[in-house]
Amino acid sequence: MPETVGSKISQLIEYLHNSRCLLILDNFDVLLSNGQRAGTYRHGYEEYGELLQRLGEIPHQSYLLLTPREKLG
């Protein structure tokens, strides 16, 4: 298993590229700073921003589903 977060994300993206998957990140909003929904993560969870950015930029054949705990509206 890779040691750095960036390497772990690369390995995950390679897997998502080679295999069609559904990746569900449930209650994702708990990783965000209170009242923020624009990429401001709680301390210690900033790497999720890198994960989302790279998943959006790099072509793959998988799907990502983010679910919130709180009702959005």
Predicted model as a PDB file, atoms N, CA, C, CB and O in Angstrom, pLDDT in the B-factor column:
MODEL        1                                                                  
ATOM      1  N   MET A   1       0.845  -1.182   0.000  1.00 80.00           N  
ATOM      2  CA  MET A   1       0.000   0.000   0.000  1.00 80.00           C  
ATOM      3  C   MET A   1       0.890   1.245   0.000  1.00 80.00           C  
ATOM      4  CB  MET A   1      -0.961  -0.002   1.225  1.00 80.00           C  
ATOM      5  O   MET A   1       1.837   1.326   0.781  1.00 80.00           O  
ATOM      6  N   PRO A   2       0.595   2.203  -0.860  1.00 84.00           N  
ATOM      7  CA  PRO A   2       1.382   3.439  -0.898  1.00 84.00           C  
ATOM      8  C   PRO A   2       1.325   4.170   0.443  1.00 84.00           C  
ATOM      9  CB  PRO A   2       0.879   4.360  -2.022  1.00 84.00           C  
ATOM     10  O   PRO A   2       0.372   4.019   1.207  1.00 84.00           O  
ATOM     11  N   GLU A   3       2.351   4.956   0.711  1.00 90.00           N  
ATOM     12  CA  GLU A   3       2.434   5.648   1.993  1.00 90.00           C  
ATOM     13  C   GLU A   3       1.821   7.041   1.970  1.00 90.00           C  
ATOM     14  CB  GLU A   3       3.864   5.744   2.420  1.00 90.00           C  
ATOM     15  O   GLU A   3       1.256   7.473   2.975  1.00 90.00           O  
ATOM     16  N   THR A   4       1.918   7.761   0.846  1.00 93.00           N  
ATOM     17  CA  THR A   4       1.405   9.130   0.810  1.00 93.00           C  
ATOM     18  C   THR A   4      -0.052   9.140   0.368  1.00 93.00           C  
ATOM     19  CB  THR A   4       2.254  10.004  -0.130  1.00 93.00           C  
ATOM     20  O   THR A   4      -0.517   8.235  -0.325  1.00 93.00           O  
ATOM     21  N   VAL A   5      -0.755  10.176   0.780  1.00 92.00           N  
ATOM     22  CA  VAL A   5      -2.160  10.318   0.400  1.00 92.00           C  
ATOM     23  C   VAL A   5      -2.287  10.440  -1.110  1.00 92.00           C  
ATOM     24  CB  VAL A   5      -2.790  11.541   1.090  1.00 92.00           C  
ATOM     25  O   VAL A   5      -3.175   9.835  -1.711  1.00 92.00           O  
ATOM     26  N   GLY A   6      -1.405  11.218  -1.726  1.00 92.00           N  
ATOM     27  CA  GLY A   6      -1.443  11.381  -3.178  1.00 92.00           C  
ATOM     28  C   GLY A   6      -1.270  10.061  -3.913  1.00 92.00           C  
ATOM     29  O   GLY A   6      -1.940   9.810  -4.915  1.00 92.00           O  
ATOM     30  N   SER A   7      -0.376   9.223  -3.419  1.00 94.00           N  
ATOM     31  CA  SER A   7      -0.159   7.910  -4.033  1.00 94.00           C  
ATOM     32  C   SER A   7      -1.361   6.993  -3.830  1.00 94.00           C  
ATOM     33  CB  SER A   7       1.097   7.256  -3.457  1.00 94.00           C  
ATOM     34  O   SER A   7      -1.713   6.217  -4.717  1.00 94.00           O  
ATOM     35  N   LYS A   8      -1.984   7.086  -2.666  1.00 94.00           N  
ATOM     36  CA  LYS A   8      -3.185   6.286  -2.399  1.00 94.00           C  
ATOM     37  C   LYS A   8      -4.323   6.706  -3.327  1.00 94.00           C  
ATOM     38  CB  LYS A   8      -3.619   6.429  -0.922  1.00 94.00           C  
ATOM     39  O   LYS A   8      -5.049   5.861  -3.850  1.00 94.00           O  
ATOM     40  N   ILE A   9      -4.475   8.015  -3.528  1.00 94.00           N  
ATOM     41  CA  ILE A   9      -5.506   8.514  -4.439  1.00 94.00           C  
ATOM     42  C   ILE A   9      -5.212   8.037  -5.857  1.00 94.00           C  
ATOM     43  CB  ILE A   9      -5.584  10.063  -4.392  1.00 94.00           C  
ATOM     44  O   ILE A   9      -6.124   7.621  -6.571  1.00 94.00           O  
ATOM     45  N   SER A  10      -3.954   8.092  -6.267  1.00 93.00           N  
ATOM     46  CA  SER A  10      -3.583   7.611  -7.605  1.00 93.00           C  
ATOM     47  C   SER A  10      -3.922   6.144  -7.777  1.00 93.00           C  
ATOM     48  CB  SER A  10      -2.093   7.829  -7.859  1.00 93.00           C  
ATOM     49  O   SER A  10      -4.420   5.742  -8.829  1.00 93.00           O  
ATOM     50  N   GLN A  11      -3.660   5.342  -6.760  1.00 94.00           N  
ATOM     51  CA  GLN A  11      -3.970   3.918  -6.828  1.00 94.00           C  
ATOM     52  C   GLN A  11      -5.480   3.698  -6.920  1.00 94.00           C  
ATOM     53  CB  GLN A  11      -3.396   3.184  -5.603  1.00 94.00           C  
ATOM     54  O   GLN A  11      -5.931   2.842  -7.681  1.00 94.00           O  
ATOM     55  N   LEU A  12      -6.266   4.456  -6.159  1.00 93.00           N  
ATOM     56  CA  LEU A  12      -7.724   4.354  -6.226  1.00 93.00           C  
ATOM     57  C   LEU A  12      -8.230   4.743  -7.606  1.00 93.00           C  
ATOM     58  CB  LEU A  12      -8.376   5.239  -5.158  1.00 93.00           C  
ATOM     59  O   LEU A  12      -9.086   4.059  -8.168  1.00 93.00           O  
ATOM     60  N   ILE A  13      -7.711   5.831  -8.155  1.00 92.00           N  
ATOM     61  CA  ILE A  13      -8.152   6.277  -9.474  1.00 92.00           C  
ATOM     62  C   ILE A  13      -7.776   5.258 -10.548  1.00 92.00           C  
ATOM     63  CB  ILE A  13      -7.543   7.646  -9.806  1.00 92.00           C  
ATOM     64  O   ILE A  13      -8.544   5.034 -11.484  1.00 92.00           O  
ATOM     65  N   GLU A  14      -6.631   4.654 -10.424  1.00 93.00           N  
ATOM     66  CA  GLU A  14      -6.250   3.601 -11.368  1.00 93.00           C  
ATOM     67  C   GLU A  14      -7.248   2.440 -11.302  1.00 93.00           C  
ATOM     68  CB  GLU A  14      -4.815   3.096 -11.071  1.00 93.00           C  
ATOM     69  O   GLU A  14      -7.648   1.899 -12.333  1.00 93.00           O  
ATOM     70  N   TYR A  15      -7.637   2.070 -10.106  1.00 93.00           N  
ATOM     71  CA  TYR A  15      -8.630   1.004  -9.945  1.00 93.00           C  
ATOM     72  C   TYR A  15      -9.972   1.419 -10.552  1.00 93.00           C  
ATOM     73  CB  TYR A  15      -8.807   0.651  -8.450  1.00 93.00           C  
ATOM     74  O   TYR A  15     -10.614   0.626 -11.242  1.00 93.00           O  
ATOM     75  N   LEU A  16     -10.397   2.660 -10.297  1.00 92.00           N  
ATOM     76  CA  LEU A  16     -11.660   3.155 -10.843  1.00 92.00           C  
ATOM     77  C   LEU A  16     -11.607   3.267 -12.363  1.00 92.00           C  
ATOM     78  CB  LEU A  16     -12.003   4.512 -10.234  1.00 92.00           C  
ATOM     79  O   LEU A  16     -12.636   3.172 -13.032  1.00 92.00           O  
ATOM     80  N   HIS A  17     -10.424   3.466 -12.899  1.00 91.00           N  
ATOM     81  CA  HIS A  17     -10.250   3.533 -14.352  1.00 91.00           C  
ATOM     82  C   HIS A  17     -10.360   2.143 -14.979  1.00 91.00           C  
ATOM     83  CB  HIS A  17      -8.891   4.167 -14.701  1.00 91.00           C  
ATOM     84  O   HIS A  17     -10.927   1.981 -16.060  1.00 91.00           O  
ATOM     85  N   ASN A  18      -9.815   1.154 -14.292  1.00 93.00           N  
ATOM     86  CA  ASN A  18      -9.789  -0.200 -14.841  1.00 93.00           C  
ATOM     87  C   ASN A  18     -11.051  -1.011 -14.564  1.00 93.00           C  
ATOM     88  CB  ASN A  18      -8.613  -0.930 -14.293  1.00 93.00           C  
ATOM     89  O   ASN A  18     -11.337  -1.966 -15.287  1.00 93.00           O  
ATOM     90  N   SER A  19     -11.798  -0.656 -13.550  1.00 94.00           N  
ATOM     91  CA  SER A  19     -13.001  -1.394 -13.160  1.00 94.00           C  
ATOM     92  C   SER A  19     -14.146  -0.421 -12.969  1.00 94.00           C  
ATOM     93  CB  SER A  19     -12.762  -2.215 -11.867  1.00 94.00           C  
ATOM     94  O   SER A  19     -13.979   0.614 -12.324  1.00 94.00           O  
ATOM     95  N   ARG A  20     -15.288  -0.734 -13.511  1.00 94.00           N  
ATOM     96  CA  ARG A  20     -16.453   0.121 -13.325  1.00 94.00           C  
ATOM     97  C   ARG A  20     -16.972  -0.078 -11.906  1.00 94.00           C  
ATOM     98  CB  ARG A  20     -17.563  -0.192 -14.379  1.00 94.00           C  
ATOM     99  O   ARG A  20     -17.325  -1.191 -11.516  1.00 94.00           O  
ATOM    100  N   CYS A  21     -17.015   1.006 -11.139  1.00 94.00           N  
ATOM    101  CA  CYS A  21     -17.394   0.950  -9.728  1.00 94.00           C  
ATOM    102  C   CYS A  21     -18.355   2.086  -9.389  1.00 94.00           C  
ATOM    103  CB  CYS A  21     -16.145   1.019  -8.826  1.00 94.00           C  
ATOM    104  O   CYS A  21     -18.454   3.082 -10.105  1.00 94.00           O  
ATOM    105  N   LEU A  22     -19.047   1.904  -8.290  1.00 96.00           N  
ATOM    106  CA  LEU A  22     -19.830   2.970  -7.685  1.00 96.00           C  
ATOM    107  C   LEU A  22     -19.187   3.254  -6.334  1.00 96.00           C  
ATOM    108  CB  LEU A  22     -21.361   2.579  -7.543  1.00 96.00           C  
ATOM    109  O   LEU A  22     -19.194   2.400  -5.447  1.00 96.00           O  
ATOM    110  N   LEU A  23     -18.640   4.438  -6.178  1.00 94.00           N  
ATOM    111  CA  LEU A  23     -18.003   4.855  -4.936  1.00 94.00           C  
ATOM    112  C   LEU A  23     -18.967   5.785  -4.216  1.00 94.00           C  
ATOM    113  CB  LEU A  23     -16.621   5.555  -5.199  1.00 94.00           C  
ATOM    114  O   LEU A  23     -19.309   6.850  -4.732  1.00 94.00           O  
ATOM    115  N   ILE A  24     -19.408   5.388  -3.026  1.00 96.00           N  
ATOM    116  CA  ILE A  24     -20.366   6.177  -2.249  1.00 96.00           C  
ATOM    117  C   ILE A  24     -19.658   6.736  -1.028  1.00 96.00           C  
ATOM    118  CB  ILE A  24     -21.599   5.321  -1.830  1.00 96.00           C  
ATOM    119  O   ILE A  24     -19.098   5.992  -0.224  1.00 96.00           O  
ATOM    120  N   LEU A  25     -19.690   8.049  -0.901  1.00 93.00           N  
ATOM    121  CA  LEU A  25     -19.162   8.720   0.282  1.00 93.00           C  
ATOM    122  C   LEU A  25     -20.364   9.272   1.048  1.00 93.00           C  
ATOM    123  CB  LEU A  25     -18.131   9.868  -0.101  1.00 93.00           C  
ATOM    124  O   LEU A  25     -20.845  10.370   0.771  1.00 93.00           O  
ATOM    125  N   ASP A  26     -20.835   8.489   2.009  1.00 94.00           N  
ATOM    126  CA  ASP A  26     -22.045   8.795   2.769  1.00 94.00           C  
ATOM    127  C   ASP A  26     -21.744   9.828   3.856  1.00 94.00           C  
ATOM    128  CB  ASP A  26     -22.632   7.511   3.394  1.00 94.00           C  
ATOM    129  O   ASP A  26     -20.674   9.814   4.464  1.00 94.00           O  
ATOM    130  N   ASN A  27     -22.696  10.714   4.087  1.00 90.00           N  
ATOM    131  CA  ASN A  27     -22.557  11.785   5.092  1.00 90.00           C  
ATOM    132  C   ASN A  27     -21.339  12.655   4.827  1.00 90.00           C  
ATOM    133  CB  ASN A  27     -22.462  11.188   6.495  1.00 90.00           C  
ATOM    134  O   ASN A  27     -20.651  13.068   5.760  1.00 90.00           O  
ATOM    135  N   PHE A  28     -21.077  12.928   3.577  1.00 88.00           N  
ATOM    136  CA  PHE A  28     -19.878  13.676   3.204  1.00 88.00           C  
ATOM    137  C   PHE A  28     -19.836  15.064   3.826  1.00 88.00           C  
ATOM    138  CB  PHE A  28     -19.792  13.793   1.704  1.00 88.00           C  
ATOM    139  O   PHE A  28     -18.757  15.601   4.074  1.00 88.00           O  
ATOM    140  N   ASP A  29     -20.998  15.645   4.078  1.00 84.00           N  
ATOM    141  CA  ASP A  29     -21.035  17.004   4.611  1.00 84.00           C  
ATOM    142  C   ASP A  29     -20.394  17.127   5.994  1.00 84.00           C  
ATOM    143  CB  ASP A  29     -22.459  17.480   4.677  1.00 84.00           C  
ATOM    144  O   ASP A  29     -20.022  18.231   6.391  1.00 84.00           O  
ATOM    145  N   VAL A  30     -20.255  16.027   6.736  1.00 85.00           N  
ATOM    146  CA  VAL A  30     -19.623  16.116   8.055  1.00 85.00           C  
ATOM    147  C   VAL A  30     -18.125  16.410   7.943  1.00 85.00           C  
ATOM    148  CB  VAL A  30     -19.842  14.815   8.834  1.00 85.00           C  
ATOM    149  O   VAL A  30     -17.496  16.788   8.932  1.00 85.00           O  
ATOM    150  N   LEU A  31     -17.547  16.239   6.747  1.00 87.00           N  
ATOM    151  CA  LEU A  31     -16.133  16.547   6.545  1.00 87.00           C  
ATOM    152  C   LEU A  31     -15.899  18.028   6.286  1.00 87.00           C  
ATOM    153  CB  LEU A  31     -15.585  15.734   5.391  1.00 87.00           C  
ATOM    154  O   LEU A  31     -14.764  18.502   6.339  1.00 87.00           O  
ATOM    155  N   LEU A  32     -16.972  18.757   6.006  1.00 84.00           N  
ATOM    156  CA  LEU A  32     -16.857  20.179   5.694  1.00 84.00           C  
ATOM    157  C   LEU A  32     -16.933  21.016   6.967  1.00 84.00           C  
ATOM    158  CB  LEU A  32     -17.959  20.607   4.710  1.00 84.00           C  
ATOM    159  O   LEU A  32     -17.548  20.615   7.955  1.00 84.00           O  
ATOM    160  N   SER A  33     -16.303  22.173   6.926  1.00 80.00           N  
ATOM    161  CA  SER A  33     -16.393  23.093   8.061  1.00 80.00           C  
ATOM    162  C   SER A  33     -17.824  23.523   8.261  1.00 80.00           C  
ATOM    163  CB  SER A  33     -15.492  24.319   7.853  1.00 80.00           C  
ATOM    164  O   SER A  33     -18.591  23.602   7.302  1.00 80.00           O  
ATOM    165  N   ASN A  34     -18.190  23.799   9.486  1.00 73.00           N  
ATOM    166  CA  ASN A  34     -19.565  24.174   9.810  1.00 73.00           C  
ATOM    167  C   ASN A  34     -20.068  25.310   8.930  1.00 73.00           C  
ATOM    168  CB  ASN A  34     -19.668  24.572  11.271  1.00 73.00           C  
ATOM    169  O   ASN A  34     -19.442  26.366   8.832  1.00 73.00           O  
ATOM    170  N   GLY A  35     -21.204  25.074   8.297  1.00 62.00           N  
ATOM    171  CA  GLY A  35     -21.824  26.095   7.470  1.00 62.00           C  
ATOM    172  C   GLY A  35     -21.189  26.298   6.111  1.00 62.00           C  
ATOM    173  O   GLY A  35     -21.657  27.139   5.343  1.00 62.00           O  
ATOM    174  N   GLN A  36     -20.149  25.567   5.788  1.00 55.00           N  
ATOM    175  CA  GLN A  36     -19.440  25.738   4.522  1.00 55.00           C  
ATOM    176  C   GLN A  36     -19.748  24.562   3.597  1.00 55.00           C  
ATOM    177  CB  GLN A  36     -17.912  25.861   4.757  1.00 55.00           C  
ATOM    178  O   GLN A  36     -19.809  23.419   4.050  1.00 55.00           O  
ATOM    179  N   ARG A  37     -19.941  24.831   2.318  1.00 57.00           N  
ATOM    180  CA  ARG A  37     -20.166  23.766   1.349  1.00 57.00           C  
ATOM    181  C   ARG A  37     -19.307  23.959   0.106  1.00 57.00           C  
ATOM    182  CB  ARG A  37     -21.637  23.705   0.963  1.00 57.00           C  
ATOM    183  O   ARG A  37     -19.511  23.283  -0.902  1.00 57.00           O  
ATOM    184  N   ALA A  38     -18.357  24.868   0.172  1.00 66.00           N  
ATOM    185  CA  ALA A  38     -17.563  25.193  -1.012  1.00 66.00           C  
ATOM    186  C   ALA A  38     -16.115  24.762  -0.875  1.00 66.00           C  
ATOM    187  CB  ALA A  38     -17.623  26.673  -1.286  1.00 66.00           C  
ATOM    188  O   ALA A  38     -15.208  25.511  -1.238  1.00 66.00           O  
ATOM    189  N   GLY A  39     -15.889  23.563  -0.355  1.00 67.00           N  
ATOM    190  CA  GLY A  39     -14.536  23.039  -0.321  1.00 67.00           C  
ATOM    191  C   GLY A  39     -13.710  23.417   0.881  1.00 67.00           C  
ATOM    192  O   GLY A  39     -12.487  23.288   0.843  1.00 67.00           O  
ATOM    193  N   THR A  40     -14.333  23.880   1.951  1.00 84.00           N  
ATOM    194  CA  THR A  40     -13.618  24.176   3.180  1.00 84.00           C  
ATOM    195  C   THR A  40     -13.785  22.985   4.113  1.00 84.00           C  
ATOM    196  CB  THR A  40     -14.135  25.497   3.841  1.00 84.00           C  
ATOM    197  O   THR A  40     -14.857  22.772   4.680  1.00 84.00           O  
ATOM    198  N   TYR A  41     -12.725  22.221   4.263  1.00 88.00           N  
ATOM    199  CA  TYR A  41     -12.799  20.965   5.011  1.00 88.00           C  
ATOM    200  C   TYR A  41     -12.359  21.157   6.454  1.00 88.00           C  
ATOM    201  CB  TYR A  41     -11.939  19.892   4.341  1.00 88.00           C  
ATOM    202  O   TYR A  41     -11.554  22.036   6.763  1.00 88.00           O  
ATOM    203  N   ARG A  42     -12.896  20.325   7.326  1.00 88.00           N  
ATOM    204  CA  ARG A  42     -12.467  20.312   8.725  1.00 88.00           C  
ATOM    205  C   ARG A  42     -10.989  19.927   8.793  1.00 88.00           C  
ATOM    206  CB  ARG A  42     -13.336  19.325   9.567  1.00 88.00           C  
ATOM    207  O   ARG A  42     -10.451  19.272   7.901  1.00 88.00           O  
ATOM    208  N   HIS A  43     -10.370  20.350   9.859  1.00 89.00           N  
ATOM    209  CA  HIS A  43      -8.955  20.036  10.062  1.00 89.00           C  
ATOM    210  C   HIS A  43      -8.759  18.514  10.030  1.00 89.00           C  
ATOM    211  CB  HIS A  43      -8.444  20.632  11.414  1.00 89.00           C  
ATOM    212  O   HIS A  43      -9.465  17.769  10.710  1.00 89.00           O  
ATOM    213  N   GLY A  44      -7.794  18.075   9.233  1.00 90.00           N  
ATOM    214  CA  GLY A  44      -7.491  16.660   9.122  1.00 90.00           C  
ATOM    215  C   GLY A  44      -8.167  15.963   7.962  1.00 90.00           C  
ATOM    216  O   GLY A  44      -7.857  14.808   7.668  1.00 90.00           O  
ATOM    217  N   TYR A  45      -9.092  16.648   7.293  1.00 89.00           N  
ATOM    218  CA  TYR A  45      -9.830  16.040   6.180  1.00 89.00           C  
ATOM    219  C   TYR A  45      -9.598  16.766   4.858  1.00 89.00           C  
ATOM    220  CB  TYR A  45     -11.314  16.022   6.494  1.00 89.00           C  
ATOM    221  O   TYR A  45     -10.340  16.557   3.898  1.00 89.00           O  
ATOM    222  N   GLU A  46      -8.592  17.603   4.802  1.00 90.00           N  
ATOM    223  CA  GLU A  46      -8.327  18.413   3.606  1.00 90.00           C  
ATOM    224  C   GLU A  46      -8.014  17.567   2.374  1.00 90.00           C  
ATOM    225  CB  GLU A  46      -7.174  19.359   3.872  1.00 90.00           C  
ATOM    226  O   GLU A  46      -8.260  18.004   1.249  1.00 90.00           O  
ATOM    227  N   GLU A  47      -7.480  16.373   2.569  1.00 92.00           N  
ATOM    228  CA  GLU A  47      -7.125  15.521   1.425  1.00 92.00           C  
ATOM    229  C   GLU A  47      -8.346  15.080   0.616  1.00 92.00           C  
ATOM    230  CB  GLU A  47      -6.371  14.296   1.910  1.00 92.00           C  
ATOM    231  O   GLU A  47      -8.210  14.689  -0.543  1.00 92.00           O  
ATOM    232  N   TYR A  48      -9.525  15.139   1.213  1.00 91.00           N  
ATOM    233  CA  TYR A  48     -10.728  14.801   0.447  1.00 91.00           C  
ATOM    234  C   TYR A  48     -10.930  15.787  -0.697  1.00 91.00           C  
ATOM    235  CB  TYR A  48     -11.967  14.787   1.360  1.00 91.00           C  
ATOM    236  O   TYR A  48     -11.480  15.418  -1.735  1.00 91.00           O  
ATOM    237  N   GLY A  49     -10.499  17.023  -0.529  1.00 89.00           N  
ATOM    238  CA  GLY A  49     -10.564  17.995  -1.615  1.00 89.00           C  
ATOM    239  C   GLY A  49      -9.710  17.560  -2.787  1.00 89.00           C  
ATOM    240  O   GLY A  49     -10.122  17.673  -3.941  1.00 89.00           O  
ATOM    241  N   GLU A  50      -8.511  17.059  -2.488  1.00 92.00           N  
ATOM    242  CA  GLU A  50      -7.642  16.547  -3.556  1.00 92.00           C  
ATOM    243  C   GLU A  50      -8.284  15.346  -4.241  1.00 92.00           C  
ATOM    244  CB  GLU A  50      -6.258  16.159  -2.992  1.00 92.00           C  
ATOM    245  O   GLU A  50      -8.236  15.224  -5.465  1.00 92.00           O  
ATOM    246  N   LEU A  51      -8.882  14.462  -3.451  1.00 93.00           N  
ATOM    247  CA  LEU A  51      -9.564  13.292  -4.021  1.00 93.00           C  
ATOM    248  C   LEU A  51     -10.657  13.720  -4.986  1.00 93.00           C  
ATOM    249  CB  LEU A  51     -10.161  12.417  -2.907  1.00 93.00           C  
ATOM    250  O   LEU A  51     -10.705  13.238  -6.118  1.00 93.00           O  
ATOM    251  N   LEU A  52     -11.533  14.617  -4.556  1.00 92.00           N  
ATOM    252  CA  LEU A  52     -12.633  15.063  -5.422  1.00 92.00           C  
ATOM    253  C   LEU A  52     -12.127  15.770  -6.668  1.00 92.00           C  
ATOM    254  CB  LEU A  52     -13.563  15.989  -4.656  1.00 92.00           C  
ATOM    255  O   LEU A  52     -12.653  15.554  -7.760  1.00 92.00           O  
ATOM    256  N   GLN A  53     -11.117  16.606  -6.517  1.00 92.00           N  
ATOM    257  CA  GLN A  53     -10.564  17.321  -7.668  1.00 92.00           C  
ATOM    258  C   GLN A  53     -10.004  16.335  -8.693  1.00 92.00           C  
ATOM    259  CB  GLN A  53      -9.464  18.305  -7.218  1.00 92.00           C  
ATOM    260  O   GLN A  53     -10.287  16.446  -9.886  1.00 92.00           O  
ATOM    261  N   ARG A  54      -9.225  15.389  -8.232  1.00 93.00           N  
ATOM    262  CA  ARG A  54      -8.613  14.436  -9.159  1.00 93.00           C  
ATOM    263  C   ARG A  54      -9.644  13.507  -9.782  1.00 93.00           C  
ATOM    264  CB  ARG A  54      -7.552  13.617  -8.444  1.00 93.00           C  
ATOM    265  O   ARG A  54      -9.513  13.140 -10.949  1.00 93.00           O  
ATOM    266  N   LEU A  55     -10.667  13.121  -9.026  1.00 93.00           N  
ATOM    267  CA  LEU A  55     -11.734  12.291  -9.599  1.00 93.00           C  
ATOM    268  C   LEU A  55     -12.484  13.045 -10.691  1.00 93.00           C  
ATOM    269  CB  LEU A  55     -12.714  11.840  -8.503  1.00 93.00           C  
ATOM    270  O   LEU A  55     -12.957  12.441 -11.654  1.00 93.00           O  
ATOM    271  N   GLY A  56     -12.593  14.368 -10.542  1.00 92.00           N  
ATOM    272  CA  GLY A  56     -13.267  15.175 -11.548  1.00 92.00           C  
ATOM    273  C   GLY A  56     -12.425  15.457 -12.778  1.00 92.00           C  
ATOM    274  O   GLY A  56     -12.967  15.688 -13.858  1.00 92.00           O  
ATOM    275  N   GLU A  57     -11.122  15.442 -12.631  1.00 94.00           N  
ATOM    276  CA  GLU A  57     -10.234  15.794 -13.730  1.00 94.00           C  
ATOM    277  C   GLU A  57      -9.754  14.601 -14.557  1.00 94.00           C  
ATOM    278  CB  GLU A  57      -9.055  16.520 -13.191  1.00 94.00           C  
ATOM    279  O   GLU A  57      -9.528  14.727 -15.760  1.00 94.00           O  
ATOM    280  N   ILE A  58      -9.601  13.461 -13.921  1.00 91.00           N  
ATOM    281  CA  ILE A  58      -9.007  12.303 -14.585  1.00 91.00           C  
ATOM    282  C   ILE A  58     -10.103  11.383 -15.109  1.00 91.00           C  
ATOM    283  CB  ILE A  58      -8.074  11.537 -13.621  1.00 91.00           C  
ATOM    284  O   ILE A  58     -10.994  10.999 -14.351  1.00 91.00           O  
ATOM    285  N   PRO A  59     -10.055  11.020 -16.394  1.00 90.00           N  
ATOM    286  CA  PRO A  59     -11.085  10.135 -16.947  1.00 90.00           C  
ATOM    287  C   PRO A  59     -11.063   8.755 -16.285  1.00 90.00           C  
ATOM    288  CB  PRO A  59     -10.895   9.988 -18.459  1.00 90.00           C  
ATOM    289  O   PRO A  59     -10.001   8.176 -16.056  1.00 90.00           O  
ATOM    290  N   HIS A  60     -12.254   8.246 -15.985  1.00 89.00           N  
ATOM    291  CA  HIS A  60     -12.413   6.895 -15.450  1.00 89.00           C  
ATOM    292  C   HIS A  60     -13.814   6.436 -15.794  1.00 89.00           C  
ATOM    293  CB  HIS A  60     -12.159   6.845 -13.900  1.00 89.00           C  
ATOM    294  O   HIS A  60     -14.625   7.239 -16.255  1.00 89.00           O  
ATOM    295  N   GLN A  61     -14.117   5.176 -15.585  1.00 89.00           N  
ATOM    296  CA  GLN A  61     -15.419   4.638 -15.972  1.00 89.00           C  
ATOM    297  C   GLN A  61     -16.317   4.371 -14.771  1.00 89.00           C  
ATOM    298  CB  GLN A  61     -15.237   3.363 -16.762  1.00 89.00           C  
ATOM    299  O   GLN A  61     -17.273   3.602 -14.874  1.00 89.00           O  
ATOM    300  N   SER A  62     -16.027   4.987 -13.650  1.00 94.00           N  
ATOM    301  CA  SER A  62     -16.778   4.753 -12.429  1.00 94.00           C  
ATOM    302  C   SER A  62     -17.654   5.948 -12.089  1.00 94.00           C  
ATOM    303  CB  SER A  62     -15.833   4.448 -11.276  1.00 94.00           C  
ATOM    304  O   SER A  62     -17.609   6.983 -12.754  1.00 94.00           O  
ATOM    305  N   TYR A  63     -18.451   5.783 -11.042  1.00 94.00           N  
ATOM    306  CA  TYR A  63     -19.363   6.819 -10.581  1.00 94.00           C  
ATOM    307  C   TYR A  63     -19.074   7.142  -9.128  1.00 94.00           C  
ATOM    308  CB  TYR A  63     -20.829   6.382 -10.757  1.00 94.00           C  
ATOM    309  O   TYR A  63     -18.681   6.272  -8.351  1.00 94.00           O  
ATOM    310  N   LEU A  64     -19.274   8.414  -8.767  1.00 93.00           N  
ATOM    311  CA  LEU A  64     -19.096   8.877  -7.408  1.00 93.00           C  
ATOM    312  C   LEU A  64     -20.418   9.461  -6.930  1.00 93.00           C  
ATOM    313  CB  LEU A  64     -17.946   9.923  -7.311  1.00 93.00           C  
ATOM    314  O   LEU A  64     -21.008  10.308  -7.601  1.00 93.00           O  
ATOM    315  N   LEU A  65     -20.880   9.008  -5.774  1.00 94.00           N  
ATOM    316  CA  LEU A  65     -22.106   9.518  -5.170  1.00 94.00           C  
ATOM    317  C   LEU A  65     -21.775  10.072  -3.798  1.00 94.00           C  
ATOM    318  CB  LEU A  65     -23.194   8.412  -5.074  1.00 94.00           C  
ATOM    319  O   LEU A  65     -21.292   9.346  -2.930  1.00 94.00           O  
ATOM    320  N   LEU A  66     -22.036  11.366  -3.600  1.00 91.00           N  
ATOM    321  CA  LEU A  66     -21.844  12.012  -2.314  1.00 91.00           C  
ATOM    322  C   LEU A  66     -23.223  12.223  -1.683  1.00 91.00           C  
ATOM    323  CB  LEU A  66     -21.069  13.369  -2.468  1.00 91.00           C  
ATOM    324  O   LEU A  66     -24.117  12.787  -2.314  1.00 91.00           O  
ATOM    325  N   THR A  67     -23.390  11.777  -0.459  1.00 90.00           N  
ATOM    326  CA  THR A  67     -24.659  11.966   0.218  1.00 90.00           C  
ATOM    327  C   THR A  67     -24.446  12.836   1.460  1.00 90.00           C  
ATOM    328  CB  THR A  67     -25.288  10.601   0.599  1.00 90.00           C  
ATOM    329  O   THR A  67     -23.455  12.667   2.169  1.00 90.00           O  
ATOM    330  N   PRO A  68     -25.366  13.762   1.726  1.00 84.00           N  
ATOM    331  CA  PRO A  68     -25.272  14.592   2.933  1.00 84.00           C  
ATOM    332  C   PRO A  68     -26.116  14.015   4.066  1.00 84.00           C  
ATOM    333  CB  PRO A  68     -25.716  16.031   2.628  1.00 84.00           C  
ATOM    334  O   PRO A  68     -27.075  13.279   3.833  1.00 84.00           O  
ATOM    335  N   ARG A  69     -25.751  14.356   5.267  1.00 80.00           N  
ATOM    336  CA  ARG A  69     -26.577  14.022   6.440  1.00 80.00           C  
ATOM    337  C   ARG A  69     -27.692  15.059   6.572  1.00 80.00           C  
ATOM    338  CB  ARG A  69     -25.709  13.970   7.752  1.00 80.00           C  
ATOM    339  O   ARG A  69     -28.844  14.733   6.857  1.00 80.00           O  
ATOM    340  N   GLU A  70     -27.314  16.304   6.358  1.00 72.00           N  
ATOM    341  CA  GLU A  70     -28.271  17.408   6.480  1.00 72.00           C  
ATOM    342  C   GLU A  70     -29.031  17.580   5.175  1.00 72.00           C  
ATOM    343  CB  GLU A  70     -27.553  18.724   6.863  1.00 72.00           C  
ATOM    344  O   GLU A  70     -28.500  17.326   4.094  1.00 72.00           O  
ATOM    345  N   LYS A  71     -30.268  18.011   5.289  1.00 69.00           N  
ATOM    346  CA  LYS A  71     -31.076  18.309   4.117  1.00 69.00           C  
ATOM    347  C   LYS A  71     -30.548  19.582   3.477  1.00 69.00           C  
ATOM    348  CB  LYS A  71     -32.580  18.451   4.489  1.00 69.00           C  
ATOM    349  O   LYS A  71     -30.414  20.614   4.135  1.00 69.00           O  
ATOM    350  N   LEU A  72     -30.249  19.494   2.175  1.00 60.00           N  
ATOM    351  CA  LEU A  72     -29.786  20.666   1.443  1.00 60.00           C  
ATOM    352  C   LEU A  72     -30.984  21.450   0.944  1.00 60.00           C  
ATOM    353  CB  LEU A  72     -28.870  20.263   0.268  1.00 60.00           C  
ATOM    354  O   LEU A  72     -31.997  20.867   0.559  1.00 60.00           O  
ATOM    355  N   GLY A  73     -30.875  22.722   0.948  1.00 59.00           N  
ATOM    356  CA  GLY A  73     -32.018  23.454   0.443  1.00 59.00           C  
ATOM    357  C   GLY A  73     -31.802  24.861   0.526  1.00 59.00           C  
ATOM    358  O   GLY A  73     -32.671  25.644   0.141  1.00 59.00           O  
TER     359      GLY A  73                                                      
ENDMDL                                                                          
END                                                                             
